[in-house]
Amino acid sequence: MSTKFVSSVPFTGTKEQEKALQEVIARHKGQQGAVMPAMQEAQDIYGYLPEEVQIMLAEGLNVPLEHIYGIATFYSQFNLNPKGRFKVGVCLGTACYVRGASAVFEKISEILGIENGGCTEDGKFSLDATRCLGCCGLAPVMMINDDVFGRLSVDNVAAIFDRYKDQ
């Protein structure tokens, strides 16, 4: 059975990244339990695990591609899509959700022109729905990298993204 990946973002790996990945594979090849550590290092190199990297890992570690893909889709620490320079996480946990986070998320998706898990074409922003960020008293909440924004509404999120226009 073959695994088919769908990505709207073309793979743009460099020779330096591929060399670093081959070194990771060589270091882990033949070691029991080495698949996840190799995948973590590969994601550190590329920022995510595109199909091409998963294929290189599978072939280099001599494991089925389905095994790599299964791990990558089971564990939330792995990303199959690139992340933006500004990682936007919108809390959809209970406190945020009951205070309108769903509408806020939809507005942010509209502003950025991407869906959950997506990345803008320029690589500036990525958008992810998250669970509790630990700021329930400020609900609804989002984080952009390490910056926390609370008491959000559909009317105030556009101004927040205006701050990041020229960065």
Backbone bond lengths (Angstrom), bond angles and torsions (degrees), N, CA, C in turn:
res aa  C-N    CA-C-N  psi(-1)  N-CA   C-N-CA  omega(-1)  CA-C   N-CA-C  phi
1 M - - - 1.457 - - 1.512 108.85 -
2 S 1.293 116.38 135.83 1.462 121.24 -177.42 1.521 109.64 -103.44
3 T 1.317 116.09 145.31 1.452 121.85 178.75 1.520 107.80 -99.27
4 K 1.327 118.02 130.79 1.453 122.00 179.84 1.514 109.14 -112.91
5 F 1.306 115.60 128.91 1.454 122.42 -179.60 1.513 109.03 -103.62
6 V 1.305 117.06 147.83 1.448 120.75 175.77 1.519 107.25 -127.12
7 S 1.319 116.37 119.74 1.453 120.55 177.73 1.508 108.63 -139.03
8 S 1.318 116.33 135.78 1.458 120.52 178.77 1.525 111.13 -87.94
9 V 1.331 116.59 -4.19 1.456 120.84 -177.21 1.528 108.45 -106.58
10 P 1.335 116.94 122.43 1.468 118.35 179.07 1.531 111.12 -68.41
11 F 1.326 115.40 145.52 1.459 121.80 178.77 1.528 109.03 -72.51
12 T 1.329 116.19 131.90 1.467 120.64 -177.54 1.520 111.65 -131.37
13 G 1.322 116.56 42.28 1.459 120.22 179.95 1.522 111.56 -67.18
14 T 1.329 115.65 150.56 1.464 121.54 -179.92 1.526 110.19 -101.71
15 K 1.313 115.81 165.67 1.477 121.29 176.04 1.530 110.25 -60.81
16 E 1.343 117.00 -38.17 1.467 121.20 179.45 1.523 110.81 -63.51
17 Q 1.332 116.38 -41.79 1.459 120.03 178.22 1.531 110.52 -64.89
18 E 1.322 116.61 -42.88 1.456 119.64 180.00 1.528 110.97 -63.59
19 K 1.318 116.92 -39.77 1.461 120.76 178.08 1.538 109.93 -62.27
20 A 1.334 116.24 -44.79 1.465 120.70 178.78 1.527 110.44 -62.04
21 L 1.340 117.13 -40.51 1.468 120.36 178.84 1.521 110.43 -65.23
22 Q 1.309 118.11 -41.58 1.470 120.93 179.36 1.532 110.56 -62.63
23 E 1.324 117.52 -34.77 1.463 121.37 176.32 1.531 110.73 -66.30
24 V 1.332 116.21 -40.53 1.472 121.09 177.02 1.525 109.51 -61.77
25 I 1.316 116.06 -47.21 1.461 120.66 -178.83 1.533 110.03 -61.09
26 A 1.317 117.19 -46.24 1.471 121.04 -179.36 1.532 110.93 -60.36
27 R 1.334 117.02 -38.63 1.455 121.70 -179.14 1.533 112.14 -68.51
28 H 1.339 116.76 -31.81 1.467 121.30 -174.92 1.528 113.89 -100.37
29 K 1.312 117.89 -14.10 1.464 121.26 -174.82 1.525 110.80 -57.82
30 G 1.335 114.63 131.59 1.451 120.70 176.45 1.516 114.68 83.00
31 Q 1.312 118.97 -4.67 1.464 121.50 179.52 1.524 109.69 -90.03
32 Q 1.296 116.39 132.72 1.453 120.50 177.24 1.534 109.35 -68.32
33 G 1.311 116.75 137.04 1.463 121.77 178.34 1.513 114.14 75.40
34 A 1.335 117.43 17.61 1.466 120.62 -174.69 1.525 113.96 -91.70
35 V 1.318 117.61 -7.39 1.469 119.37 -174.60 1.527 111.54 -62.82
36 M 1.326 116.90 -51.14 1.478 118.29 -178.31 1.522 112.69 -63.92
37 P 1.326 119.87 -45.77 1.465 118.28 176.91 1.530 112.19 -59.11
38 A 1.327 117.57 -38.49 1.461 120.50 178.36 1.529 110.29 -65.71
39 M 1.319 116.86 -39.52 1.466 120.52 178.03 1.530 111.21 -65.14
40 Q 1.337 116.14 -40.24 1.465 119.74 178.47 1.528 110.62 -62.95
41 E 1.329 116.27 -43.32 1.459 119.50 178.95 1.528 111.07 -66.60
42 A 1.329 116.75 -37.70 1.464 120.34 177.77 1.525 110.14 -62.83
43 Q 1.332 116.42 -41.92 1.469 118.89 178.53 1.524 111.03 -66.38
44 D 1.323 117.58 -34.53 1.466 120.22 175.50 1.529 110.60 -62.20
45 I 1.318 117.12 -35.99 1.465 121.69 -179.14 1.523 111.19 -71.53
46 Y 1.328 117.46 -47.28 1.466 122.19 -172.89 1.527 113.98 -98.38
47 G 1.321 116.97 -18.64 1.462 120.03 -176.72 1.518 112.83 90.81
48 Y 1.323 116.95 -14.62 1.463 123.62 178.00 1.525 107.44 -165.57
49 L 1.327 117.57 -179.94 1.462 121.18 -177.61 1.530 110.70 -119.18
50 P 1.314 116.77 79.77 1.471 119.05 178.17 1.525 110.86 -68.45
51 E 1.304 116.07 165.94 1.467 122.23 -178.89 1.526 111.55 -51.77
52 E 1.308 117.99 -44.24 1.462 121.69 -177.17 1.529 112.04 -60.68
53 V 1.315 116.81 -39.31 1.468 121.34 179.18 1.523 109.79 -71.22
54 Q 1.324 117.67 -40.27 1.459 120.66 177.70 1.530 110.77 -61.87
55 I 1.311 117.37 -38.98 1.464 121.19 178.23 1.530 109.88 -64.69
56 M 1.337 117.02 -44.79 1.470 119.91 178.84 1.526 110.99 -61.36
57 L 1.336 116.63 -40.88 1.461 120.13 177.86 1.523 111.19 -63.48
58 A 1.321 116.58 -46.80 1.460 120.80 -178.18 1.529 110.82 -61.08
59 E 1.304 115.45 -48.37 1.465 118.98 -179.00 1.527 111.13 -66.58
60 G 1.320 117.36 -43.56 1.458 121.23 -177.04 1.511 113.81 -69.09
61 L 1.340 116.79 -34.32 1.465 120.78 -179.16 1.530 112.03 -94.67
62 N 1.342 114.92 -2.21 1.463 121.40 179.12 1.532 111.94 58.31
63 V 1.335 114.72 48.79 1.465 121.39 174.68 1.523 107.89 -126.88
64 P 1.320 118.38 154.36 1.467 119.84 179.09 1.532 111.32 -62.59
65 L 1.320 115.14 142.89 1.466 120.48 177.27 1.525 110.42 -57.83
66 E 1.319 117.46 -35.87 1.463 121.41 179.29 1.528 111.45 -60.84
67 H 1.320 117.20 -31.51 1.466 121.76 177.79 1.537 109.79 -67.25
68 I 1.315 116.42 -46.42 1.471 121.29 177.96 1.526 109.58 -61.03
69 Y 1.317 116.34 -48.95 1.469 121.39 -178.71 1.528 110.94 -62.46
70 G 1.328 117.15 -40.62 1.462 120.65 178.89 1.514 112.33 -60.85
71 I 1.317 116.61 -42.91 1.466 120.83 177.52 1.526 109.99 -65.55
72 A 1.336 115.88 -44.75 1.473 120.75 -176.95 1.522 112.30 -63.45
73 T 1.332 117.01 -32.14 1.464 119.60 -179.19 1.522 112.82 -91.22
74 F 1.332 118.02 -18.47 1.457 120.64 179.49 1.526 111.78 -81.55
75 Y 1.313 117.74 -43.92 1.456 121.66 -175.23 1.520 111.09 -92.15
76 S 1.324 115.97 128.34 1.471 120.59 -176.02 1.526 113.21 -69.50
77 Q 1.314 118.34 -13.34 1.464 120.10 179.38 1.528 112.39 -71.16
78 F 1.338 117.17 -16.69 1.466 120.66 -178.06 1.523 110.54 -98.03
79 N 1.330 115.14 141.73 1.459 121.89 179.16 1.519 109.70 -117.38
80 L 1.335 116.48 132.05 1.457 120.83 176.37 1.518 111.50 -93.69
81 N 1.311 116.32 -9.35 1.458 121.67 179.07 1.523 109.21 -122.81
82 P 1.322 116.42 150.03 1.463 118.71 179.41 1.523 111.09 -64.58
83 K 1.309 115.55 154.32 1.456 122.11 176.26 1.521 108.20 -107.83
84 G 1.314 115.85 148.25 1.458 121.03 -178.80 1.516 112.31 -77.84
85 R 1.318 114.89 169.26 1.461 120.91 174.64 1.527 109.38 -60.90
86 F 1.339 115.82 -34.84 1.465 121.64 174.95 1.521 107.74 -110.48
87 K 1.328 115.73 111.13 1.459 122.19 -178.56 1.517 108.88 -91.63
88 V 1.315 116.00 113.07 1.459 122.44 -177.68 1.524 108.20 -98.62
89 G 1.325 115.55 120.94 1.459 121.46 175.58 1.513 109.01 -119.26
90 V 1.322 116.20 122.07 1.461 121.28 179.89 1.524 107.94 -108.57
91 C 1.321 116.29 122.32 1.454 121.34 -179.09 1.527 110.05 -71.32
92 L 1.332 114.76 127.55 1.456 120.83 173.81 1.533 110.38 -117.65
93 G 1.340 115.16 22.18 1.458 120.56 175.27 1.526 110.11 -65.62
94 T 1.305 116.85 172.88 1.464 122.06 -171.46 1.521 113.84 -54.68
95 A 1.332 118.28 -52.44 1.471 120.24 -176.62 1.525 110.87 -61.73
96 C 1.317 116.93 -43.35 1.462 120.50 179.81 1.523 111.24 -69.24
97 Y 1.332 115.78 -41.53 1.454 120.29 -177.64 1.528 111.75 -60.90
98 V 1.344 116.49 -45.23 1.468 118.74 -177.92 1.522 112.04 -70.66
99 R 1.323 117.12 -14.29 1.467 120.66 177.91 1.527 112.44 -103.14
100 G 1.333 117.07 18.52 1.464 120.20 170.96 1.516 116.93 98.54
101 A 1.327 118.03 17.33 1.462 120.37 -178.19 1.524 112.86 -61.30
102 S 1.320 117.10 -31.80 1.462 120.36 -179.54 1.528 110.98 -61.52
103 A 1.319 116.98 -45.10 1.470 120.80 178.22 1.527 110.95 -66.90
104 V 1.327 117.06 -37.10 1.462 121.94 177.45 1.532 109.26 -63.73
105 F 1.328 116.27 -44.87 1.466 120.59 178.98 1.525 110.65 -59.15
106 E 1.325 117.09 -45.66 1.468 121.17 179.49 1.534 111.20 -61.57
107 K 1.334 117.59 -38.83 1.458 121.30 178.64 1.526 110.63 -65.65
108 I 1.330 117.29 -42.26 1.467 121.23 178.75 1.525 109.55 -64.72
109 S 1.322 117.13 -42.07 1.458 121.77 177.35 1.532 110.38 -58.37
110 E 1.317 115.76 -41.84 1.471 121.42 177.91 1.530 110.97 -65.48
111 I 1.313 117.51 -45.79 1.473 122.00 -179.19 1.526 110.42 -60.66
112 L 1.339 116.66 -45.28 1.460 121.05 -176.57 1.526 112.97 -82.65
113 G 1.326 116.65 -20.18 1.457 120.63 -178.88 1.518 113.15 73.26
114 I 1.337 116.49 28.66 1.470 121.18 179.06 1.520 109.68 -137.09
115 E 1.315 115.32 159.22 1.459 122.39 177.67 1.530 109.50 -96.37
116 N 1.308 115.37 176.74 1.464 121.71 175.95 1.533 109.87 -55.07
117 G 1.328 116.10 130.78 1.455 121.33 -179.56 1.513 113.95 84.99
118 G 1.328 117.45 -2.42 1.455 121.41 -176.42 1.511 113.71 -89.81
119 C 1.322 113.77 170.01 1.461 122.31 178.91 1.525 107.33 -135.45
120 T 1.328 117.08 137.52 1.455 119.86 178.75 1.530 109.75 -63.92
121 E 1.323 115.99 153.06 1.466 120.75 -176.66 1.517 112.58 -57.81
122 D 1.331 117.27 -32.27 1.463 120.29 -179.58 1.537 112.48 -82.37
123 G 1.337 116.91 -0.82 1.460 120.87 178.83 1.518 113.93 73.50
124 K 1.320 116.82 13.50 1.464 120.02 -176.63 1.526 112.64 -80.71
125 F 1.336 117.64 -42.89 1.459 121.44 -176.36 1.519 111.18 -126.76
126 S 1.325 115.48 143.82 1.459 121.32 165.99 1.520 106.33 -126.27
127 L 1.320 116.15 153.76 1.462 121.31 -174.03 1.517 110.32 -128.85
128 D 1.325 115.60 128.05 1.457 120.78 178.16 1.520 110.45 -138.14
129 A 1.328 115.29 135.89 1.463 120.94 169.41 1.521 106.20 -76.46
130 T 1.319 116.97 136.11 1.460 120.88 179.88 1.530 109.01 -125.23
131 R 1.289 114.64 172.11 1.457 120.51 171.28 1.521 106.83 -99.96
132 C 1.272 118.03 -170.15 1.458 123.74 -168.92 1.530 113.93 -42.14
133 L 1.317 115.61 127.55 1.458 122.57 176.25 1.528 111.28 -98.25
134 G 1.328 116.72 0.85 1.459 120.99 177.38 1.510 114.16 80.76
135 C 1.318 116.40 19.86 1.474 121.12 -179.13 1.529 109.79 -123.90
136 C 1.301 116.98 41.83 1.462 122.03 -172.29 1.526 113.34 -55.69
137 G 1.324 117.17 -32.74 1.464 120.68 179.70 1.519 112.99 -68.24
138 L 1.333 117.35 -14.77 1.473 122.34 179.06 1.527 111.88 -104.92
139 A 1.310 117.92 9.90 1.464 122.50 -172.99 1.527 112.27 -56.95
140 P 1.339 114.81 144.33 1.459 130.18 -7.47 1.540 112.00 -76.85
141 V 1.335 115.19 150.74 1.456 121.98 -170.53 1.526 110.83 -128.77
142 M 1.348 115.12 148.09 1.458 120.54 168.38 1.517 107.95 -138.47
143 M 1.327 114.42 157.88 1.457 120.68 173.40 1.519 108.03 -120.26
144 I 1.316 115.48 140.49 1.452 121.65 169.44 1.516 104.20 -119.45
145 N 1.330 115.23 108.89 1.465 122.72 -168.42 1.522 108.16 53.25
146 D 1.321 119.76 -115.44 1.466 121.00 -178.77 1.524 113.74 -99.98
147 D 1.327 117.56 2.71 1.466 121.58 -178.65 1.530 110.37 -90.06
148 V 1.332 116.41 129.18 1.458 122.26 -179.19 1.525 109.11 -101.81
149 F 1.335 115.44 133.69 1.460 121.76 177.30 1.519 107.59 -125.03
150 G 1.334 116.16 123.24 1.454 120.77 -176.88 1.508 113.27 -120.11
151 R 1.332 113.51 174.85 1.467 123.30 -177.93 1.529 110.55 51.90
152 L 1.333 114.19 46.55 1.461 120.95 -176.86 1.517 111.72 -76.66
153 S 1.327 114.05 153.35 1.460 121.42 171.65 1.529 107.09 -143.80
154 V 1.309 115.84 165.03 1.465 118.67 178.63 1.527 110.85 -62.26
155 D 1.328 116.82 -21.41 1.464 120.93 -178.56 1.522 113.88 -83.41
156 N 1.337 119.12 -19.78 1.467 118.49 -175.70 1.530 115.41 -110.45
157 V 1.323 118.48 -3.81 1.465 118.49 -176.46 1.526 113.17 -74.96
158 A 1.321 118.40 -31.88 1.473 120.12 -179.55 1.526 110.52 -59.87
159 A 1.316 117.60 -40.25 1.467 121.32 -179.64 1.528 111.07 -63.64
160 I 1.317 116.97 -33.64 1.467 120.16 178.26 1.519 109.79 -64.54
161 F 1.330 117.15 -44.07 1.464 119.92 -179.00 1.526 112.06 -71.27
162 D 1.313 117.49 -24.84 1.475 120.43 174.52 1.528 111.18 -60.21
163 R 1.337 117.63 -32.51 1.461 122.19 178.94 1.530 112.31 -62.20
164 Y 1.325 116.41 -25.65 1.463 121.33 -175.17 1.531 113.00 -98.19
165 K 1.322 116.92 -0.09 1.476 121.12 -175.87 1.530 113.54 -53.95
166 D 1.310 116.35 -49.04 1.468 119.98 -173.55 1.518 114.25 -97.62
167 Q 1.302 116.67 12.76 1.476 119.90 -179.94 1.510 110.81 -93.68
